[in-house]
Amino acid sequence: MSIADSLMPALRRVRRDQERTTDLKAHLRSMTPADKHEVGELIYCSINTWYRNHGCPPIFQGGPRVAEVFYDVTWFPRGIRP
């Protein structure tokens, strides 16, 4: 799978979201369980792209699901903080 192929789903979502709104404003919020796959996809694609752009092989193998662990170790139920 090429870098472009791995990034295309995320890029399509960004373009779709940009087309829906003319006034793009950033809105920060806590991750929710519904965000788990997209968080994994973002981490998987962005880190592998960084590694490839710096002459290294991709660090993640096996698709975006392997990076969902980052959601699992950073998400805390509401009201619980380390």
mmCIF file of the N, C-alpha and C atoms, coordinates in Angstrom:
data_MODEL
# 
_entry.id   MODEL 
# 
loop_
_atom_site.group_PDB 
_atom_site.id 
_atom_site.type_symbol 
_atom_site.label_atom_id 
_atom_site.label_alt_id 
_atom_site.label_comp_id 
_atom_site.label_asym_id 
_atom_site.label_entity_id 
_atom_site.label_seq_id 
_atom_site.pdbx_PDB_ins_code 
_atom_site.Cartn_x 
_atom_site.Cartn_y 
_atom_site.Cartn_z 
_atom_site.occupancy 
_atom_site.B_iso_or_equiv 
_atom_site.pdbx_formal_charge 
_atom_site.auth_seq_id 
_atom_site.auth_comp_id 
_atom_site.auth_asym_id 
_atom_site.auth_atom_id 
_atom_site.pdbx_PDB_model_num 
ATOM 1   N N  . MET A 1 1  ? 0.853   -1.172 0.000  1.00 0.00 ? 1  MET A N  1 
ATOM 2   C CA . MET A 1 1  ? 0.000   0.000  0.000  1.00 0.00 ? 1  MET A CA 1 
ATOM 3   C C  . MET A 1 1  ? 0.906   1.244  0.000  1.00 0.00 ? 1  MET A C  1 
ATOM 4   N N  . SER A 1 2  ? 0.625   2.169  -0.889 1.00 0.00 ? 2  SER A N  1 
ATOM 5   C CA . SER A 1 2  ? 1.432   3.383  -0.968 1.00 0.00 ? 2  SER A CA 1 
ATOM 6   C C  . SER A 1 2  ? 1.025   4.371  0.133  1.00 0.00 ? 2  SER A C  1 
ATOM 7   N N  . ILE A 1 3  ? 1.864   5.373  0.343  1.00 0.00 ? 3  ILE A N  1 
ATOM 8   C CA . ILE A 1 3  ? 1.561   6.409  1.331  1.00 0.00 ? 3  ILE A CA 1 
ATOM 9   C C  . ILE A 1 3  ? 0.246   7.098  0.964  1.00 0.00 ? 3  ILE A C  1 
ATOM 10  N N  . ALA A 1 4  ? 0.092   7.412  -0.310 1.00 0.00 ? 4  ALA A N  1 
ATOM 11  C CA . ALA A 1 4  ? -1.127  8.096  -0.752 1.00 0.00 ? 4  ALA A CA 1 
ATOM 12  C C  . ALA A 1 4  ? -2.351  7.237  -0.477 1.00 0.00 ? 4  ALA A C  1 
ATOM 13  N N  . ASP A 1 5  ? -2.240  5.944  -0.754 1.00 0.00 ? 5  ASP A N  1 
ATOM 14  C CA . ASP A 1 5  ? -3.382  5.053  -0.502 1.00 0.00 ? 5  ASP A CA 1 
ATOM 15  C C  . ASP A 1 5  ? -3.733  5.014  0.981  1.00 0.00 ? 5  ASP A C  1 
ATOM 16  N N  . SER A 1 6  ? -2.723  5.008  1.834  1.00 0.00 ? 6  SER A N  1 
ATOM 17  C CA . SER A 1 6  ? -3.000  4.922  3.270  1.00 0.00 ? 6  SER A CA 1 
ATOM 18  C C  . SER A 1 6  ? -3.592  6.226  3.813  1.00 0.00 ? 6  SER A C  1 
ATOM 19  N N  . LEU A 1 7  ? -3.290  7.347  3.181  1.00 0.00 ? 7  LEU A N  1 
ATOM 20  C CA . LEU A 1 7  ? -3.793  8.630  3.658  1.00 0.00 ? 7  LEU A CA 1 
ATOM 21  C C  . LEU A 1 7  ? -5.130  9.038  3.028  1.00 0.00 ? 7  LEU A C  1 
ATOM 22  N N  . MET A 1 8  ? -5.511  8.384  1.938  1.00 0.00 ? 8  MET A N  1 
ATOM 23  C CA . MET A 1 8  ? -6.694  8.822  1.207  1.00 0.00 ? 8  MET A CA 1 
ATOM 24  C C  . MET A 1 8  ? -7.977  8.830  2.040  1.00 0.00 ? 8  MET A C  1 
ATOM 25  N N  . PRO A 1 9  ? -8.278  7.813  2.850  1.00 0.00 ? 9  PRO A N  1 
ATOM 26  C CA . PRO A 1 9  ? -9.530  7.890  3.622  1.00 0.00 ? 9  PRO A CA 1 
ATOM 27  C C  . PRO A 1 9  ? -9.583  9.115  4.530  1.00 0.00 ? 9  PRO A C  1 
ATOM 28  N N  . ALA A 1 10 ? -8.480  9.411  5.200  1.00 0.00 ? 10 ALA A N  1 
ATOM 29  C CA . ALA A 1 10 ? -8.455  10.577 6.091  1.00 0.00 ? 10 ALA A CA 1 
ATOM 30  C C  . ALA A 1 10 ? -8.565  11.872 5.289  1.00 0.00 ? 10 ALA A C  1 
ATOM 31  N N  . LEU A 1 11 ? -7.890  11.953 4.157  1.00 0.00 ? 11 LEU A N  1 
ATOM 32  C CA . LEU A 1 11 ? -7.953  13.161 3.331  1.00 0.00 ? 11 LEU A CA 1 
ATOM 33  C C  . LEU A 1 11 ? -9.358  13.378 2.771  1.00 0.00 ? 11 LEU A C  1 
ATOM 34  N N  . ARG A 1 12 ? -10.027 12.290 2.389  1.00 0.00 ? 12 ARG A N  1 
ATOM 35  C CA . ARG A 1 12 ? -11.407 12.435 1.893  1.00 0.00 ? 12 ARG A CA 1 
ATOM 36  C C  . ARG A 1 12 ? -12.319 12.997 2.971  1.00 0.00 ? 12 ARG A C  1 
ATOM 37  N N  . ARG A 1 13 ? -12.135 12.537 4.209  1.00 0.00 ? 13 ARG A N  1 
ATOM 38  C CA . ARG A 1 13 ? -12.964 13.052 5.297  1.00 0.00 ? 13 ARG A CA 1 
ATOM 39  C C  . ARG A 1 13 ? -12.694 14.536 5.531  1.00 0.00 ? 13 ARG A C  1 
ATOM 40  N N  . VAL A 1 14 ? -11.426 14.935 5.481  1.00 0.00 ? 14 VAL A N  1 
ATOM 41  C CA . VAL A 1 14 ? -11.078 16.344 5.680  1.00 0.00 ? 14 VAL A CA 1 
ATOM 42  C C  . VAL A 1 14 ? -11.715 17.187 4.575  1.00 0.00 ? 14 VAL A C  1 
ATOM 43  N N  . ARG A 1 15 ? -11.564 16.752 3.337  1.00 0.00 ? 15 ARG A N  1 
ATOM 44  C CA . ARG A 1 15 ? -12.157 17.506 2.224  1.00 0.00 ? 15 ARG A CA 1 
ATOM 45  C C  . ARG A 1 15 ? -13.677 17.590 2.358  1.00 0.00 ? 15 ARG A C  1 
ATOM 46  N N  . ARG A 1 16 ? -14.311 16.473 2.721  1.00 0.00 ? 16 ARG A N  1 
ATOM 47  C CA . ARG A 1 16 ? -15.763 16.458 2.897  1.00 0.00 ? 16 ARG A CA 1 
ATOM 48  C C  . ARG A 1 16 ? -16.174 17.443 3.988  1.00 0.00 ? 16 ARG A C  1 
ATOM 49  N N  . ASP A 1 17 ? -15.438 17.433 5.099  1.00 0.00 ? 17 ASP A N  1 
ATOM 50  C CA . ASP A 1 17 ? -15.745 18.352 6.193  1.00 0.00 ? 17 ASP A CA 1 
ATOM 51  C C  . ASP A 1 17 ? -15.524 19.805 5.776  1.00 0.00 ? 17 ASP A C  1 
ATOM 52  N N  . GLN A 1 18 ? -14.483 20.072 4.984  1.00 0.00 ? 18 GLN A N  1 
ATOM 53  C CA . GLN A 1 18 ? -14.222 21.432 4.532  1.00 0.00 ? 18 GLN A CA 1 
ATOM 54  C C  . GLN A 1 18 ? -15.318 21.912 3.591  1.00 0.00 ? 18 GLN A C  1 
ATOM 55  N N  . GLU A 1 19 ? -15.839 21.023 2.780  1.00 0.00 ? 19 GLU A N  1 
ATOM 56  C CA . GLU A 1 19 ? -16.906 21.402 1.863  1.00 0.00 ? 19 GLU A CA 1 
ATOM 57  C C  . GLU A 1 19 ? -18.200 21.734 2.602  1.00 0.00 ? 19 GLU A C  1 
ATOM 58  N N  . ARG A 1 20 ? -18.396 21.126 3.760  1.00 0.00 ? 20 ARG A N  1 
ATOM 59  C CA . ARG A 1 20 ? -19.627 21.354 4.526  1.00 0.00 ? 20 ARG A CA 1 
ATOM 60  C C  . ARG A 1 20 ? -19.629 22.683 5.260  1.00 0.00 ? 20 ARG A C  1 
ATOM 61  N N  . THR A 1 21 ? -18.465 23.238 5.501  1.00 0.00 ? 21 THR A N  1 
ATOM 62  C CA . THR A 1 21 ? -18.408 24.481 6.266  1.00 0.00 ? 21 THR A CA 1 
ATOM 63  C C  . THR A 1 21 ? -17.532 25.499 5.553  1.00 0.00 ? 21 THR A C  1 
ATOM 64  N N  . THR A 1 22 ? -17.937 26.741 5.612  1.00 0.00 ? 22 THR A N  1 
ATOM 65  C CA . THR A 1 22 ? -17.126 27.786 4.998  1.00 0.00 ? 22 THR A CA 1 
ATOM 66  C C  . THR A 1 22 ? -16.264 28.485 6.036  1.00 0.00 ? 22 THR A C  1 
ATOM 67  N N  . ASP A 1 23 ? -16.659 28.394 7.284  1.00 0.00 ? 23 ASP A N  1 
ATOM 68  C CA . ASP A 1 23 ? -15.921 29.044 8.364  1.00 0.00 ? 23 ASP A CA 1 
ATOM 69  C C  . ASP A 1 23 ? -15.295 27.964 9.238  1.00 0.00 ? 23 ASP A C  1 
ATOM 70  N N  . LEU A 1 24 ? -14.038 27.595 8.915  1.00 0.00 ? 24 LEU A N  1 
ATOM 71  C CA . LEU A 1 24 ? -13.381 26.534 9.659  1.00 0.00 ? 24 LEU A CA 1 
ATOM 72  C C  . LEU A 1 24 ? -12.824 27.083 10.973 1.00 0.00 ? 24 LEU A C  1 
ATOM 73  N N  . LYS A 1 25 ? -13.292 26.525 12.055 1.00 0.00 ? 25 LYS A N  1 
ATOM 74  C CA . LYS A 1 25 ? -12.796 26.904 13.369 1.00 0.00 ? 25 LYS A CA 1 
ATOM 75  C C  . LYS A 1 25 ? -12.384 25.633 14.090 1.00 0.00 ? 25 LYS A C  1 
ATOM 76  N N  . ALA A 1 26 ? -11.292 25.704 14.802 1.00 0.00 ? 26 ALA A N  1 
ATOM 77  C CA . ALA A 1 26 ? -10.845 24.557 15.577 1.00 0.00 ? 26 ALA A CA 1 
ATOM 78  C C  . ALA A 1 26 ? -11.682 24.449 16.843 1.00 0.00 ? 26 ALA A C  1 
ATOM 79  N N  . HIS A 1 27 ? -12.023 23.236 17.164 1.00 0.00 ? 27 HIS A N  1 
ATOM 80  C CA . HIS A 1 27 ? -12.775 22.978 18.389 1.00 0.00 ? 27 HIS A CA 1 
ATOM 81  C C  . HIS A 1 27 ? -12.112 21.793 19.079 1.00 0.00 ? 27 HIS A C  1 
ATOM 82  N N  . LEU A 1 28 ? -11.512 22.035 20.223 1.00 0.00 ? 28 LEU A N  1 
ATOM 83  C CA . LEU A 1 28 ? -10.874 20.966 20.965 1.00 0.00 ? 28 LEU A CA 1 
ATOM 84  C C  . LEU A 1 28 ? -11.865 20.337 21.920 1.00 0.00 ? 28 LEU A C  1 
ATOM 85  N N  . ARG A 1 29 ? -11.812 19.018 22.003 1.00 0.00 ? 29 ARG A N  1 
ATOM 86  C CA . ARG A 1 29 ? -12.668 18.291 22.925 1.00 0.00 ? 29 ARG A CA 1 
ATOM 87  C C  . ARG A 1 29 ? -11.951 17.013 23.323 1.00 0.00 ? 29 ARG A C  1 
ATOM 88  N N  . SER A 1 30 ? -12.411 16.394 24.338 1.00 0.00 ? 30 SER A N  1 
ATOM 89  C CA . SER A 1 30 ? -11.853 15.114 24.757 1.00 0.00 ? 30 SER A CA 1 
ATOM 90  C C  . SER A 1 30 ? -12.253 14.032 23.761 1.00 0.00 ? 30 SER A C  1 
ATOM 91  N N  . MET A 1 31 ? -11.386 13.029 23.635 1.00 0.00 ? 31 MET A N  1 
ATOM 92  C CA . MET A 1 31 ? -11.731 11.894 22.797 1.00 0.00 ? 31 MET A CA 1 
ATOM 93  C C  . MET A 1 31 ? -12.880 11.125 23.438 1.00 0.00 ? 31 MET A C  1 
ATOM 94  N N  . THR A 1 32 ? -13.666 10.500 22.586 1.00 0.00 ? 32 THR A N  1 
ATOM 95  C CA . THR A 1 32 ? -14.737 9.638  23.062 1.00 0.00 ? 32 THR A CA 1 
ATOM 96  C C  . THR A 1 32 ? -14.500 8.241  22.500 1.00 0.00 ? 32 THR A C  1 
ATOM 97  N N  . PRO A 1 33 ? -15.166 7.237  23.027 1.00 0.00 ? 33 PRO A N  1 
ATOM 98  C CA . PRO A 1 33 ? -15.006 5.890  22.472 1.00 0.00 ? 33 PRO A CA 1 
ATOM 99  C C  . PRO A 1 33 ? -15.303 5.825  20.970 1.00 0.00 ? 33 PRO A C  1 
ATOM 100 N N  . ALA A 1 34 ? -16.181 6.670  20.487 1.00 0.00 ? 34 ALA A N  1 
ATOM 101 C CA . ALA A 1 34 ? -16.501 6.688  19.055 1.00 0.00 ? 34 ALA A CA 1 
ATOM 102 C C  . ALA A 1 34 ? -15.324 7.175  18.209 1.00 0.00 ? 34 ALA A C  1 
ATOM 103 N N  . ASP A 1 35 ? -14.346 7.834  18.828 1.00 0.00 ? 35 ASP A N  1 
ATOM 104 C CA . ASP A 1 35 ? -13.182 8.369  18.116 1.00 0.00 ? 35 ASP A CA 1 
ATOM 105 C C  . ASP A 1 35 ? -12.044 7.362  17.974 1.00 0.00 ? 35 ASP A C  1 
ATOM 106 N N  . LYS A 1 36 ? -12.160 6.219  18.608 1.00 0.00 ? 36 LYS A N  1 
ATOM 107 C CA . LYS A 1 36 ? -11.044 5.278  18.703 1.00 0.00 ? 36 LYS A CA 1 
ATOM 108 C C  . LYS A 1 36 ? -10.441 4.932  17.346 1.00 0.00 ? 36 LYS A C  1 
ATOM 109 N N  . HIS A 1 37 ? -11.251 4.563  16.358 1.00 0.00 ? 37 HIS A N  1 
ATOM 110 C CA . HIS A 1 37 ? -10.708 4.165  15.063 1.00 0.00 ? 37 HIS A CA 1 
ATOM 111 C C  . HIS A 1 37 ? -10.030 5.337  14.350 1.00 0.00 ? 37 HIS A C  1 
ATOM 112 N N  . GLU A 1 38 ? -10.666 6.498  14.382 1.00 0.00 ? 38 GLU A N  1 
ATOM 113 C CA . GLU A 1 38 ? -10.069 7.651  13.691 1.00 0.00 ? 38 GLU A CA 1 
ATOM 114 C C  . GLU A 1 38 ? -8.780  8.112  14.357 1.00 0.00 ? 38 GLU A C  1 
ATOM 115 N N  . VAL A 1 39 ? -8.705  8.027  15.677 1.00 0.00 ? 39 VAL A N  1 
ATOM 116 C CA . VAL A 1 39 ? -7.465  8.370  16.380 1.00 0.00 ? 39 VAL A CA 1 
ATOM 117 C C  . VAL A 1 39 ? -6.361  7.401  15.956 1.00 0.00 ? 39 VAL A C  1 
ATOM 118 N N  . GLY A 1 40 ? -6.685  6.118  15.907 1.00 0.00 ? 40 GLY A N  1 
ATOM 119 C CA . GLY A 1 40 ? -5.712  5.118  15.465 1.00 0.00 ? 40 GLY A CA 1 
ATOM 120 C C  . GLY A 1 40 ? -5.266  5.359  14.037 1.00 0.00 ? 40 GLY A C  1 
ATOM 121 N N  . GLU A 1 41 ? -6.208  5.694  13.167 1.00 0.00 ? 41 GLU A N  1 
ATOM 122 C CA . GLU A 1 41 ? -5.880  5.960  11.767 1.00 0.00 ? 41 GLU A CA 1 
ATOM 123 C C  . GLU A 1 41 ? -4.984  7.192  11.631 1.00 0.00 ? 41 GLU A C  1 
ATOM 124 N N  . LEU A 1 42 ? -5.292  8.235  12.366 1.00 0.00 ? 42 LEU A N  1 
ATOM 125 C CA . LEU A 1 42 ? -4.481  9.448  12.328 1.00 0.00 ? 42 LEU A CA 1 
ATOM 126 C C  . LEU A 1 42 ? -3.050  9.166  12.780 1.00 0.00 ? 42 LEU A C  1 
ATOM 127 N N  . ILE A 1 43 ? -2.902  8.472  13.886 1.00 0.00 ? 43 ILE A N  1 
ATOM 128 C CA . ILE A 1 43 ? -1.567  8.163  14.408 1.00 0.00 ? 43 ILE A CA 1 
ATOM 129 C C  . ILE A 1 43 ? -0.821  7.245  13.442 1.00 0.00 ? 43 ILE A C  1 
ATOM 130 N N  . TYR A 1 44 ? -1.476  6.196  12.973 1.00 0.00 ? 44 TYR A N  1 
ATOM 131 C CA . TYR A 1 44 ? -0.861  5.230  12.062 1.00 0.00 ? 44 TYR A CA 1 
ATOM 132 C C  . TYR A 1 44 ? -0.345  5.924  10.799 1.00 0.00 ? 44 TYR A C  1 
ATOM 133 N N  . CYS A 1 45 ? -1.215  6.681  10.147 1.00 0.00 ? 45 CYS A N  1 
ATOM 134 C CA . CYS A 1 45 ? -0.841  7.327  8.885  1.00 0.00 ? 45 CYS A CA 1 
ATOM 135 C C  . CYS A 1 45 ? 0.206   8.419  9.076  1.00 0.00 ? 45 CYS A C  1 
ATOM 136 N N  . SER A 1 46 ? 0.026   9.262  10.083 1.00 0.00 ? 46 SER A N  1 
ATOM 137 C CA . SER A 1 46 ? 0.946   10.395 10.232 1.00 0.00 ? 46 SER A CA 1 
ATOM 138 C C  . SER A 1 46 ? 2.344   9.951  10.661 1.00 0.00 ? 46 SER A C  1 
ATOM 139 N N  . ILE A 1 47 ? 2.437   9.003  11.582 1.00 0.00 ? 47 ILE A N  1 
ATOM 140 C CA . ILE A 1 47 ? 3.767   8.567  12.024 1.00 0.00 ? 47 ILE A CA 1 
ATOM 141 C C  . ILE A 1 47 ? 4.459   7.766  10.929 1.00 0.00 ? 47 ILE A C  1 
ATOM 142 N N  . ASN A 1 48 ? 3.733   6.866  10.254 1.00 0.00 ? 48 ASN A N  1 
ATOM 143 C CA . ASN A 1 48 ? 4.358   6.122  9.156  1.00 0.00 ? 48 ASN A CA 1 
ATOM 144 C C  . ASN A 1 48 ? 4.818   7.058  8.045  1.00 0.00 ? 48 ASN A C  1 
ATOM 145 N N  . THR A 1 49 ? 4.035   8.080  7.748  1.00 0.00 ? 49 THR A N  1 
ATOM 146 C CA . THR A 1 49 ? 4.435   9.055  6.727  1.00 0.00 ? 49 THR A CA 1 
ATOM 147 C C  . THR A 1 49 ? 5.695   9.790  7.155  1.00 0.00 ? 49 THR A C  1 
ATOM 148 N N  . TRP A 1 50 ? 5.772   10.206 8.405  1.00 0.00 ? 50 TRP A N  1 
ATOM 149 C CA . TRP A 1 50 ? 6.966   10.897 8.901  1.00 0.00 ? 50 TRP A CA 1 
ATOM 150 C C  . TRP A 1 50 ? 8.188   9.999  8.741  1.00 0.00 ? 50 TRP A C  1 
ATOM 151 N N  . TYR A 1 51 ? 8.070   8.752  9.143  1.00 0.00 ? 51 TYR A N  1 
ATOM 152 C CA . TYR A 1 51 ? 9.202   7.823  9.024  1.00 0.00 ? 51 TYR A CA 1 
ATOM 153 C C  . TYR A 1 51 ? 9.624   7.657  7.572  1.00 0.00 ? 51 TYR A C  1 
ATOM 154 N N  . ARG A 1 52 ? 8.660   7.455  6.662  1.00 0.00 ? 52 ARG A N  1 
ATOM 155 C CA . ARG A 1 52 ? 9.000   7.299  5.240  1.00 0.00 ? 52 ARG A CA 1 
ATOM 156 C C  . ARG A 1 52 ? 9.661   8.550  4.684  1.00 0.00 ? 52 ARG A C  1 
ATOM 157 N N  . ASN A 1 53 ? 9.148   9.722  5.061  1.00 0.00 ? 53 ASN A N  1 
ATOM 158 C CA . ASN A 1 53 ? 9.725   10.972 4.565  1.00 0.00 ? 53 ASN A CA 1 
ATOM 159 C C  . ASN A 1 53 ? 11.137  11.212 5.074  1.00 0.00 ? 53 ASN A C  1 
ATOM 160 N N  . HIS A 1 54 ? 11.513  10.524 6.128  1.00 0.00 ? 54 HIS A N  1 
ATOM 161 C CA . HIS A 1 54 ? 12.856  10.663 6.685  1.00 0.00 ? 54 HIS A CA 1 
ATOM 162 C C  . HIS A 1 54 ? 13.737  9.450  6.370  1.00 0.00 ? 54 HIS A C  1 
ATOM 163 N N  . GLY A 1 55 ? 13.351  8.713  5.343  1.00 0.00 ? 55 GLY A N  1 
ATOM 164 C CA . GLY A 1 55 ? 14.173  7.616  4.851  1.00 0.00 ? 55 GLY A CA 1 
ATOM 165 C C  . GLY A 1 55 ? 14.137  6.344  5.670  1.00 0.00 ? 55 GLY A C  1 
ATOM 166 N N  . CYS A 1 56 ? 13.165  6.194  6.523  1.00 0.00 ? 56 CYS A N  1 
ATOM 167 C CA . CYS A 1 56 ? 13.059  4.999  7.371  1.00 0.00 ? 56 CYS A CA 1 
ATOM 168 C C  . CYS A 1 56 ? 11.853  4.174  6.927  1.00 0.00 ? 56 CYS A C  1 
ATOM 169 N N  . PRO A 1 57 ? 11.873  2.896  7.241  1.00 0.00 ? 57 PRO A N  1 
ATOM 170 C CA . PRO A 1 57 ? 10.685  2.095  6.940  1.00 0.00 ? 57 PRO A CA 1 
ATOM 171 C C  . PRO A 1 57 ? 9.551   2.464  7.893  1.00 0.00 ? 57 PRO A C  1 
ATOM 172 N N  . PRO A 1 58 ? 8.315   2.196  7.509  1.00 0.00 ? 58 PRO A N  1 
ATOM 173 C CA . PRO A 1 58 ? 7.191   2.497  8.397  1.00 0.00 ? 58 PRO A CA 1 
ATOM 174 C C  . PRO A 1 58 ? 7.351   1.779  9.731  1.00 0.00 ? 58 PRO A C  1 
ATOM 175 N N  . ILE A 1 59 ? 7.005   2.458  10.802 1.00 0.00 ? 59 ILE A N  1 
ATOM 176 C CA . ILE A 1 59 ? 7.144   1.868  12.130 1.00 0.00 ? 59 ILE A CA 1 
ATOM 177 C C  . ILE A 1 59 ? 5.961   0.962  12.460 1.00 0.00 ? 59 ILE A C  1 
ATOM 178 N N  . PHE A 1 60 ? 4.780   1.278  11.939 1.00 0.00 ? 60 PHE A N  1 
ATOM 179 C CA . PHE A 1 60 ? 3.598   0.467  12.184 1.00 0.00 ? 60 PHE A CA 1 
ATOM 180 C C  . PHE A 1 60 ? 3.332   -0.443 11.000 1.00 0.00 ? 60 PHE A C  1 
ATOM 181 N N  . GLN A 1 61 ? 2.924   -1.653 11.268 1.00 0.00 ? 61 GLN A N  1 
ATOM 182 C CA . GLN A 1 61 ? 2.536   -2.627 10.246 1.00 0.00 ? 61 GLN A CA 1 
ATOM 183 C C  . GLN A 1 61 ? 1.162   -3.167 10.622 1.00 0.00 ? 61 GLN A C  1 
ATOM 184 N N  . GLY A 1 62 ? 0.358   -3.512 9.637  1.00 0.00 ? 62 GLY A N  1 
ATOM 185 C CA . GLY A 1 62 ? -0.900  -4.181 9.937  1.00 0.00 ? 62 GLY A CA 1 
ATOM 186 C C  . GLY A 1 62 ? -2.139  -3.312 9.865  1.00 0.00 ? 62 GLY A C  1 
ATOM 187 N N  . GLY A 1 63 ? -2.020  -2.086 9.428  1.00 0.00 ? 63 GLY A N  1 
ATOM 188 C CA . GLY A 1 63 ? -3.187  -1.226 9.293  1.00 0.00 ? 63 GLY A CA 1 
ATOM 189 C C  . GLY A 1 63 ? -3.447  -0.369 10.525 1.00 0.00 ? 63 GLY A C  1 
ATOM 190 N N  . PRO A 1 64 ? -4.338  0.603  10.392 1.00 0.00 ? 64 PRO A N  1 
ATOM 191 C CA . PRO A 1 64 ? -4.602  1.571  11.463 1.00 0.00 ? 64 PRO A CA 1 
ATOM 192 C C  . PRO A 1 64 ? -5.041  0.971  12.789 1.00 0.00 ? 64 PRO A C  1 
ATOM 193 N N  . ARG A 1 65 ? -5.645  -0.198 12.763 1.00 0.00 ? 65 ARG A N  1 
ATOM 194 C CA . ARG A 1 65 ? -6.112  -0.800 14.019 1.00 0.00 ? 65 ARG A CA 1 
ATOM 195 C C  . ARG A 1 65 ? -4.974  -1.013 15.025 1.00 0.00 ? 65 ARG A C  1 
ATOM 196 N N  . VAL A 1 66 ? -3.754  -1.236 14.523 1.00 0.00 ? 66 VAL A N  1 
ATOM 197 C CA . VAL A 1 66 ? -2.653  -1.484 15.459 1.00 0.00 ? 66 VAL A CA 1 
ATOM 198 C C  . VAL A 1 66 ? -2.315  -0.244 16.286 1.00 0.00 ? 66 VAL A C  1 
ATOM 199 N N  . ALA A 1 67 ? -2.685  0.938  15.812 1.00 0.00 ? 67 ALA A N  1 
ATOM 200 C CA . ALA A 1 67 ? -2.398  2.174  16.541 1.00 0.00 ? 67 ALA A CA 1 
ATOM 201 C C  . ALA A 1 67 ? -3.543  2.573  17.469 1.00 0.00 ? 67 ALA A C  1 
ATOM 202 N N  . GLU A 1 68 ? -4.625  1.803  17.487 1.00 0.00 ? 68 GLU A N  1 
ATOM 203 C CA . GLU A 1 68 ? -5.732  2.118  18.394 1.00 0.00 ? 68 GLU A CA 1 
ATOM 204 C C  . GLU A 1 68 ? -5.321  1.971  19.851 1.00 0.00 ? 68 GLU A C  1 
ATOM 205 N N  . VAL A 1 69 ? -4.211  1.290  20.092 1.00 0.00 ? 69 VAL A N  1 
ATOM 206 C CA . VAL A 1 69 ? -3.723  1.145  21.462 1.00 0.00 ? 69 VAL A CA 1 
ATOM 207 C C  . VAL A 1 69 ? -3.443  2.520  22.082 1.00 0.00 ? 69 VAL A C  1 
ATOM 208 N N  . PHE A 1 70 ? -3.083  3.504  21.286 1.00 0.00 ? 70 PHE A N  1 
ATOM 209 C CA . PHE A 1 70 ? -2.821  4.840  21.814 1.00 0.00 ? 70 PHE A CA 1 
ATOM 210 C C  . PHE A 1 70 ? -4.084  5.459  22.397 1.00 0.00 ? 70 PHE A C  1 
ATOM 211 N N  . TYR A 1 71 ? -5.228  5.155  21.804 1.00 0.00 ? 71 TYR A N  1 
ATOM 212 C CA . TYR A 1 71 ? -6.486  5.607  22.391 1.00 0.00 ? 71 TYR A CA 1 
ATOM 213 C C  . TYR A 1 71 ? -6.706  4.898  23.719 1.00 0.00 ? 71 TYR A C  1 
ATOM 214 N N  . ASP A 1 72 ? -6.483  3.599  23.729 1.00 0.00 ? 72 ASP A N  1 
ATOM 215 C CA . ASP A 1 72 ? -6.724  2.804  24.940 1.00 0.00 ? 72 ASP A CA 1 
ATOM 216 C C  . ASP A 1 72 ? -5.890  3.271  26.125 1.00 0.00 ? 72 ASP A C  1 
ATOM 217 N N  . VAL A 1 73 ? -4.669  3.720  25.879 1.00 0.00 ? 73 VAL A N  1 
ATOM 218 C CA . VAL A 1 73 ? -3.810  4.111  27.001 1.00 0.00 ? 73 VAL A CA 1 
ATOM 219 C C  . VAL A 1 73 ? -3.902  5.586  27.346 1.00 0.00 ? 73 VAL A C  1 
ATOM 220 N N  . THR A 1 74 ? -4.621  6.377  26.549 1.00 0.00 ? 74 THR A N  1 
ATOM 221 C CA . THR A 1 74 ? -4.735  7.806  26.856 1.00 0.00 ? 74 THR A CA 1 
ATOM 222 C C  . THR A 1 74 ? -6.141  8.231  27.234 1.00 0.00 ? 74 THR A C  1 
ATOM 223 N N  . TRP A 1 75 ? -7.127  7.381  27.047 1.00 0.00 ? 75 TRP A N  1 
ATOM 224 C CA . TRP A 1 75 ? -8.505  7.754  27.324 1.00 0.00 ? 75 TRP A CA 1 
ATOM 225 C C  . TRP A 1 75 ? -8.850  7.417  28.763 1.00 0.00 ? 75 TRP A C  1 
ATOM 226 N N  . PHE A 1 76 ? -9.422  8.364  29.448 1.00 0.00 ? 76 PHE A N  1 
ATOM 227 C CA . PHE A 1 76 ? -9.879  8.152  30.828 1.00 0.00 ? 76 PHE A CA 1 
ATOM 228 C C  . PHE A 1 76 ? -11.345 8.518  30.899 1.00 0.00 ? 76 PHE A C  1 
ATOM 229 N N  . PRO A 1 77 ? -12.131 7.712  31.586 1.00 0.00 ? 77 PRO A N  1 
ATOM 230 C CA . PRO A 1 77 ? -13.551 8.065  31.744 1.00 0.00 ? 77 PRO A CA 1 
ATOM 231 C C  . PRO A 1 77 ? -13.691 9.446  32.378 1.00 0.00 ? 77 PRO A C  1 
ATOM 232 N N  . ARG A 1 78 ? -14.776 10.113 32.085 1.00 0.00 ? 78 ARG A N  1 
ATOM 233 C CA . ARG A 1 78 ? -15.015 11.465 32.584 1.00 0.00 ? 78 ARG A CA 1 
ATOM 234 C C  . ARG A 1 78 ? -14.828 11.495 34.102 1.00 0.00 ? 78 ARG A C  1 
ATOM 235 N N  . GLY A 1 79 ? -14.080 12.456 34.557 1.00 0.00 ? 79 GLY A N  1 
ATOM 236 C CA . GLY A 1 79 ? -13.869 12.637 35.989 1.00 0.00 ? 79 GLY A CA 1 
ATOM 237 C C  . GLY A 1 79 ? -12.676 11.884 36.541 1.00 0.00 ? 79 GLY A C  1 
ATOM 238 N N  . ILE A 1 80 ? -12.078 10.991 35.735 1.00 0.00 ? 80 ILE A N  1 
ATOM 239 C CA . ILE A 1 80 ? -10.924 10.249 36.218 1.00 0.00 ? 80 ILE A CA 1 
ATOM 240 C C  . ILE A 1 80 ? -9.694  10.743 35.480 1.00 0.00 ? 80 ILE A C  1 
ATOM 241 N N  . ARG A 1 81 ? -8.755  11.235 36.192 1.00 0.00 ? 81 ARG A N  1 
ATOM 242 C CA . ARG A 1 81 ? -7.500  11.725 35.617 1.00 0.00 ? 81 ARG A CA 1 
ATOM 243 C C  . ARG A 1 81 ? -6.348  11.113 36.399 1.00 0.00 ? 81 ARG A C  1 
ATOM 244 N N  . PRO A 1 82 ? -5.227  10.874 35.730 1.00 0.00 ? 82 PRO A N  1 
ATOM 245 C CA . PRO A 1 82 ? -4.088  10.291 36.456 1.00 0.00 ? 82 PRO A CA 1 
ATOM 246 C C  . PRO A 1 82 ? -3.502  11.255 37.470 1.00 0.00 ? 82 PRO A C  1 
# 
